[in-house]
Amino acid sequence: MTDFDHKLLQCPITREELLFVDKDEIINFVKDQEKANTIREGFINTSGTYFYPIIDEIILLLPSYALFIGQGQDIRKGMAFDKERVFKYYNQIDYEVKNGRKLYNDSPKWVDYRDVTNSYIRNSFTKAKKHLSPSGKYLLDIASGPIGFEEYLD
């Protein structure tokens, strides 16, 4: 997981540098034994106040997922109303696999999956790829959900 330059990352709460923490070090920071046993790696900010777990190779950098491990006051602020609504919405729905695609259970509200539309859908999703640079070292995925369409990967 750490085979990238994590110096690009910063704590979204304090804006401090993040330091990698492996399984052996987690127990020094995460005092909740149950949580410490389930987390394999993560990042801690330089002041040692927030820990960001890595789950299934995904760094959870949303402030709401950070574990407050510091002394004193947790300075996180609540989410703005609109962000909280979207956050709650996507955390309450699940996805299912259809024809090898991971689809959010709400996607039929937004996409017509009938056979007659397959060609149109494929062309539409393929067009999104033209906006992604074909080169570069990193691609930042900002809460887009699972990659459900092979057209995004082709």
Buried (B, 14 or more C-beta within 10 A) or exposed (E): EEEEEBEEBBBBBBEBBBBBBEEEBBEEBBEEEEEBEEBBBBBBBEEBBBBBBBEEEEBBBEBEEBBBBBEEEEEBEEBEEEEEEEBEEEEEEEBEEEEEBBBBEBBEEEBEEEEEEEEEBBEEBBEEEEEEEEEEEEEEEEEEEEEBBEBEEE
